[in-house]
Amino acid sequence: MADVVELEVPARPDYLALARLIVAAAAANESSAVSEDRIDDLRLAVSEACTNAIEAQQRATELTGREANILIRCRLSEGLVEVEIHDHGVGFDPTGLAAHPPVTDPARLDHERGLGIPLIRLLTDEVDFEPSSDGTVVRMVIYAHTVRGNVSVLTTDD
């Protein structure tokens, strides 16, 4: 059985710190067994996803005049933390994002924006983007026991 924590906040940057704090506190729950390092990864991924949701919601509000909140849902199960960020923006196609030059290419310095989604993908064990006409849901998962490449890493504090 999973524990669920939900937070609904206005689409304003002032609430990013609260979203990070609530998700990190929930993820630190004993049942998740996720290490502090992985919780830090999740905190950063949540910050990026919430920033994107806030910007999408603000653009939608400018177009429609309809304000809506951002919903953050955190599910805790044994050995994992799952976070969903819901906005009511116009949605986007994650496969249509422009590729950035490699980090070793000096042209990369010309890119100040657009690094949030690659960062989310790097920091989480699973991520799904579910765009719809009523917004986007970003679902991120962090496992207590992570397998990367051919190396199995146990991330508990044992």
Secondary structure in CASP SS format (residue, H / E / C, confidence):
PFRMAT SS
TARGET T0000
AUTHOR 0000-0000-0000
METHOD secondary structure of the structure
MODEL  1
M C 1.00
A C 1.00
D E 1.00
V E 1.00
V E 1.00
E E 1.00
L E 1.00
E E 1.00
V E 1.00
P C 1.00
A C 1.00
R C 1.00
P H 1.00
D H 1.00
Y H 1.00
L H 1.00
A H 1.00
L H 1.00
A H 1.00
R H 1.00
L H 1.00
I H 1.00
V H 1.00
A H 1.00
A H 1.00
A H 1.00
A H 1.00
A C 1.00
N C 1.00
E H 1.00
S H 1.00
S H 1.00
A C 1.00
V C 1.00
S C 1.00
E H 1.00
D H 1.00
R H 1.00
I H 1.00
D H 1.00
D H 1.00
L H 1.00
R H 1.00
L H 1.00
A H 1.00
V H 1.00
S H 1.00
E H 1.00
A H 1.00
C H 1.00
T H 1.00
N H 1.00
A H 1.00
I H 1.00
E H 1.00
A H 1.00
Q H 1.00
Q H 1.00
R H 1.00
A H 1.00
T H 1.00
E H 1.00
L H 1.00
T H 1.00
G C 1.00
R C 1.00
E C 1.00
A C 1.00
N C 1.00
I E 1.00
L E 1.00
I E 1.00
R E 1.00
C E 1.00
R E 1.00
L E 1.00
S E 1.00
E C 1.00
G C 1.00
L E 1.00
V E 1.00
E E 1.00
V E 1.00
E E 1.00
I E 1.00
H E 1.00
D C 1.00
H C 1.00
G C 1.00
V C 1.00
G C 1.00
F C 1.00
D C 1.00
P H 1.00
T H 1.00
G H 1.00
L C 1.00
A C 1.00
A C 1.00
H C 1.00
P C 1.00
P C 1.00
V C 1.00
T C 1.00
D C 1.00
P H 1.00
A H 1.00
R H 1.00
L H 1.00
D H 1.00
H C 1.00
E C 1.00
R C 1.00
G C 1.00
L C 1.00
G H 1.00
I H 1.00
P H 1.00
L H 1.00
I H 1.00
R H 1.00
L H 1.00
L H 1.00
T C 1.00
D C 1.00
E E 1.00
V E 1.00
D E 1.00
F E 1.00
E E 1.00
P E 1.00
S E 1.00
S C 1.00
D C 1.00
G E 1.00
T E 1.00
V E 1.00
V E 1.00
R E 1.00
M E 1.00
V E 1.00
I E 1.00
Y E 1.00
A C 1.00
H E 1.00
T E 1.00
V E 1.00
R E 1.00
G C 1.00
N C 1.00
V E 1.00
S E 1.00
V E 1.00
L E 1.00
T C 1.00
T C 1.00
D C 1.00
D C 1.00
END
